[in-house]
Amino acid sequence: MMDETTRYMKILSDSLDKKIEILKLLLQMNEQQLQIVENGMNQDEFDGILSEKQEQIDLIEKLDTGFDTIYAKVKREITLNPSGHKEEIVLMQEQISLLTDLSVKLKASEARNKRAIEQQLIVMRRNNQTVRKSIDAANVYYRNMTNTQVVDAQIVDYSTK
């Protein structure tokens, strides 16, 4: 059981490493997303980043599910014999600590991006309202001009007969 447990512990550690890399990638994507928002919100680029982020989040969910499954197989052995797996346990504790730090940074980054997106949407709405008002004013002017009845020039005879 010792060799099998050691192999499972290695799999768990590898899973945590992959999750760390994904969280780092998500942080980079958040920075890219913020740049897109700050540079005028290119919708295609923004949607592309969202799609990539969703793929990474789906991968994290798969890693979590796999981690839970593998951990269930070694939990009893680790609990009964923690000293036999001390190195692996310490390594995974460090990895989990790093994951926690990255998760906090990611949440803060997501909150910052949300505020930036909300601000950009407010600006876009204002711009749209200004454009609509200009179009409405032009339409009113056009209607007024087309409804104006032009009176042909008339000759007035002021001579006294």
Secondary structure as UniProt FT lines:
FT   HELIX           2..38
FT   TURN            39..40
FT   HELIX           43..80
FT   HELIX           82..85
FT   HELIX           86..147
//
